[in-house]
Amino acid sequence: MLIARVVGAAISTIKDRRVENTKLLVLKQADHTGQVIGKPFVAIDLVDAGEGELVLTGHGSSARQTYLTKDCPVDAVVVAVIDHLEVDGEVVFRKE
């Protein structure tokens, strides 16, 4: 899993039928403090995340193992919204 920040949404009226009723988010990979460090990518949102939130994402074959994405043509999914991150006993990120 990777940490990412929601930076926008991808709107698509024509999709593969297996992902028709899904929300697509634009994300950028982030470090453990929430700072954006990566290029943008699109993921199917399974948890109703919002813009600006820090999330956990699953990729590749793992992205196709959820109840909604089983055997679907997806490469990334949002599986959790992060409330806080603790590294080496110190809270390095806390959701505001």
N, C-alpha and C positions, 0 to 999 in steps of 0.2 A: 504494500500500500504506500501511497505517496500523500504528503500534505500539500494542499493547494488552496488558493484563494479564489472565490467566485468574483469574476470581473465583468460579467455580462451574461447575455442570453443569446442563443441562436434560434431564430424563428424559421420553421420549415413547414410549409403547408402540404408538401408532398414527401412522404417518407415510406420506407419499407413497411408493409402492413404489420409486421411483428413489433414495430416500435411507434406505431401511429399515435398512441395516447400518452406519450412521454414528454417530459420537459427536458430541453437541451440547455446546458449551461456552458458558458465560456469560462475556463479556469486557467490560472497560471500556477505552476509549481511554486511552493513556498518552503522556506527553511523552518526550523523548529521554533523560531520566534515570530513567525507569521510574515516575514519579509519575502516579497515576491522575488524569485530567482530564475524562473524559467519562461519558456515560450508559451503562448496560449495554446490550449487544446479544448476540444468539446467533449463533454461527458453527459450521459443520461443521468438525470437526478432522481434518485430513489427515495430521498428523505425530505423533499421540499425545502432545500437550502435557499438562502437569499443572497442577494448581491452584497459583497464585502465580507461574507462569512468565511471562516477557515474550515476546510472540510478534509475528510479522508477519502481517497479514491482507490478503486481497484482497476487493474489494467490487464489487457491481453486475455488469456483464457480464463482468468479469475473473474473478469468482467462479465463473462457469459455463464456464471454459475448462480446467479440470483434468480428468484422466482419470476421476475419480470423479463430477464434477459437470457434465459436458458435457450441456447441454440439460435441466438439472434446475432445479426451482424454489427456488434458493438466492440469497441476497444477500450472504453473507459466508462466507469460508473461512479457516482457519488454515493458512498455507503454510510457516511456519518457526518454530523456537524460537530466540530470540536468545541467543547466548553472551556477546557484549559489543558495545557501541556506541562508536564513535570519532567525535567531532565536532571539527573544526578541530585535528586532531592530538592530541587529549586523549581518553582513555578516560573516558566519562561514565557508563557502566553496565557492570558485569561480573557475570555469573551466579555466584552463590555455590555 
